[in-house]
């Protein structure tokens, strides 16, 4: 029987979609509808390697989904012909409620809406996509896959903040962690690469992209992760600050008169690499550094220094580490960042082979020397395939 899943990732002004066979990982079609709710809507649809682009006004997500379904119907593949089994939805925040993927019904929708207080930038568009997709594709099961779910295995010592416990409990303040769908996929693929049982594998996953996180995995389960109540905590990111002294916010409120919304905007959209250099793409940062820009040089060093701090902390937390794994756009493609992030760790059993690291490649690969006590690897992530697999695990009870 077919294991074909339509995977939807709805942002505030976009719908990213892929049609995926959860069994063999093949992807017959994919696309992106963007500028939803704005002027100049555009959709790109690709089937069998043939791209089709079209300008279409999409005032809301319902119009965006209708445009997507029209392209499937008119240009292929027709969803009725491929035997689609389910629709899998990426949802950023599942709070403490959802530790597993779940079939979506009205109650689940209401809970996702309630959890929007914890992820106001992400859950509302995720929910908008779910609502319109359930109407348009009402004959199919719809499954929610949560970025936070993989981290529900965190122990209290890792997820509890040292706040007034009554305030924390009332307002659901704790570490939730994110990138869980990616980390789940990478954990399983790393165990396969090492020829180990995932339940007997300890790794540190460094998901480095515009958003960035580090996760400590013991026996296949997340036991600590750098992102916290929100995706703002932890590593330096494209436009997010990562870790900082919370007193900075009080200082800026008093000294600069910045409002809560202004502080939120600065920390999420105008900090990190962008705040330090004026650009957020690490390739541009490297070019600036090569041209002698001191701010870019410092930004690269800060970025890698923070990663190295988390790797060291998670080495101490795990005790035994079988592999340190890079994934995400920067992690998979930036040899300079990989090398500098693990520099000086040879005595701890972690070392990068510079020839292997510099060698271009797009697949899973080792970049540590032969015989290293802790393997260093690059494992490309595939969040959409993980969503498809988790969706089918619910539909078929796998």
ABEGO torsion letter per residue (X at the ends): XBABBBBBBBBAABBBBBBBBAAAGBBABBBBBBGBGBBGBBBBBBBGGBBBBBBBBBABAAAAAAAAAAAAAAAOBBAAAAGBABBBBBBABAEAABABBBBBBAAAAAAAAAAAAABAAAAAAAAAAAAAAAAABAABBBBBBBAAAAAAABBAAAABBBBBAAAAAAAGBBBAEBGAAAAAAAAAAAAAAAGBBAAABBBBBBBBBABBBBBBBBGGBBABBABBABAABEBBBAABAEBBBAAAAAAAAAAAGBBAAAAAAAAAAABEAAAAAGBABAAAAAAAAAAGBAAAAAAAAAAAAAAAAAAAAAAAAAGBBABBBBBEAAAAABAAAAAAAABGAAAAGBBBBAAAAABBBABBBBABBBGBABBBBBBBBBAAAAAAAAAAAAAAGX
